[in-house]
Amino acid sequence: MRKLLRYMKQRDLRYYWHADRCDPRIASVRLRLLHPVAFLQSAGVSVDTSDVVFDPSRHDVVLFCKSVSEGALEIALRAKAAGKFVVYDICDNVFAGKDNKKTARRSAAVRKMLALADHVTFTTEVLRQQILEQVPYDIGKTSVIADCLDCFEQGGSSRSVQSLRAYHRTANFLRRNEGALHCIWFGKSQGKKSGLAHLQAAVRYLEGFSKRFPVTLTILSNRPFRYWLYSRSWKIPHHYEAWDLNNFGDILAMHDVTVIPLEQNEYTLGKTINRPATAIMAGLGVIADSIPAYEELRPYIPLDDWSAQLERYWNCAPSGDPQLAQARLYLESRYGKEQLGRQWLELLSMPSSMAAGGRAAEEVQPRDLPL
């Protein structure tokens, strides 16, 4: 890594990392922009983000994260015209959405950005294959870089009154059900593709388990009405709070087990290891259905076996489970900020000759981009 840093500093390359919304509440922005940028900046690499205006005379390499807006396309066009090296990062299969205007607009924007990109990064190998099936692209100009671990602090001093109230409501709910196996599901709900729609099957397992042992379920999500619609028939104690970055770590740590039910479809198959990794790093057990990204965790959390896993965590608290302790060491060794930071460093050192002005500027117009 020292050689990479020394080489990059010799070239004096300056980077610009753009997101349409540079908001830490957005998981992909947090894991694929803010965490890597913090690591790179701490290593002395010059990286600006969207709070600074892109300047072709100042920035040599431009990266895009979660970017499908007209503003992002305009920056990419200016960067390309100035001969800059453009990297486009994709974290979801945008082509797997419902057939509507919003999905069509996003898909068209991704195609345009891919046409401008000199290099494309993906979160998983499956996602890379999914996108390249939709948009022909030289696989030699692509990379797979995983998400950084998402580790949340507990007891944060910046929590709002609203966050504190949510924390205490959850604590009171769990106290009323003291002695139960406390389960939690967290995440965004994306219609039938993922989220609360997939939770119904998991609830059936929890209801069956509750006939012998007490169990609760907490939901942290962004769809209160959908939760209310589904939960009316649930026969176990359950509780809902809106997901909040400021208290997520505290609420997560109150629980024993994270449940991650998933139906395999074009959207979920390309997802990352982030959700079970987040839970494991917070000290929770995990009960999950399998997708390709979760397979490397199978030695630590046997997948697709809900009944056996519920029994396991009832008989042995996750805090004392040696397999979960091993899983935390494994995850840190593969997905820690330094490990992923090195991968971004290697990627950013690649375009040095071109980014430093070693190629002619290309004239690209929006009308030239494929739809």
Order of alpha helices (4+ residues) and beta strands (2+ residues): alpha-beta-alpha-beta-beta-alpha-beta-alpha-beta-alpha-beta-alpha-beta-alpha-beta-alpha-beta-alpha-beta-alpha-beta-alpha-alpha-alpha
